[in-house]
Amino acid sequence: MREPVVVVGGGAAGMMAAISAAERGAVVTLLEPNERLGKKLNITGKGRCNVTNDADRETLLAHVPRNGKFLYSVFSRFDGRDAMAFFEALGVPLKVERGNRVFPVSDRAFDISAALERRLKALHVKLVRDRAVNVEIAEGTVRGVGGELRAYPAGAVILATGGVSYPATGSTGDGHRMAAELGHTVTPLRGSLVPLAGELERGGACDRLQGLSLRNVGLTVFENRKKIYTDFGELVFTHFGVSGPLVLSASAHMRHFDTKTYRLEIDLKPALDQETLDRRLLSDFEKHINSDFCNALDDLLPQKLIPVMVEASGIPPRQKVHEITREQRRELLDQLKHFGVVITAPEPVEGAIVTSGGVKVGEVNPTTMESKLVKGLYFAGELLDVDAYTGGFNLQIAWATGRAAGIAAAEEETGRTP
């Protein structure tokens, strides 16, 4: 009798792997210690779930800065549009928003996880509430999984335990530990899509602006003074630095804190070029011509930002507006268009949306996701040393690698003589 395919981890990659293996005739056991499957999946996209990106293989690969070539094969067989077709076939209507981001029409992440659970039940995947402790091997081949409650014989094992971000969802690093115990290299783990610690370039600590949310601003990232990324959207100042959608996206491009320096420039008025903004300033100054400079920016900036901007401009706060020189106004304009934040470090990986680093991809077959070191052992999802930018690309990695691992594991098992 064939032994089961045991999938360790009931997140996005694990559920997809279990479904894919079961659809191809394998007997599948899914191990998950959480009460609910897809615990992290259910909080993605602020609870809306950015399922994937409406993109082909080349577009997907362009948004994977770390080891993207490793995903060429799996994206060739299952790209963003394939993922969309998969979920719509499960009865989840989807919609495409800005940046080709794909969401359920309902804006409910639970609809995605519920659809996956229904499919698992329809395929008779056995769900066991247990935490895997180790993978049992003999003569270089998988033999089973040891859990906290009991052992689970297996002809193939798929590790899909996630990274180490959001540990409350169950991403505790168990998979990395088990992979390392089996001889795999685990590259350093750090956060990607993560808030950033830093200081105002002029004006001291960011906590002066704590809680200030800036919408519709431009952001440019400099690495060792070289521009490496630019975007437009929303960011928020925190007690330690900066966060928000713009910053999380930018952080994925900032990967060398040990050897390089990073700086952000915020364009507070991206809709106005320098000349137009200067005319706006002159108009405001005319309105406040006899006021102190510190009282002349109320129409231009949020109240919390004004004292910081006054300090950054170098113009004395009590200088009368009619005394401000062209050179002083030029310096103010420069600050409005290039407000600087010096970044000191990413926040700890526990607060990141995804984990950068993981099982070294050179030790994994890029077509099947099977280990090159242990026969019958497969990897899927965030456990691998691949990560992408925001926009549904990280979940697409989970779907594509989970599907590839499930298919390959099932083919190995069903291809054996009973």
Beta strands, then each sheet from edge to edge (+ up, - down):
strand 1: 5-8
strand 2: 28-31
strand 3: 52-53
strand 4: 94-97
strand 5: 101-104
strand 6: 126-128
strand 7: 132-138
strand 8: 141-147
strand 9: 151-153
strand 10: 156-159
strand 11: 190-192
strand 12: 196-200
strand 13: 204-205
strand 14: 213-223
strand 15: 226-237
strand 16: 241-243
strand 17: 262-267
strand 18: 339-346
strand 19: 354-356
strand 20: 377-379
sheet 1: 6+ 2+ 1+ 10+ 20+
sheet 2: 3+ 5- 4+
sheet 3: 7+ 8- 9+
sheet 4: 11+ 19-
sheet 5: 13+ 12- 16+ 15- 14+ 17- 18+
end
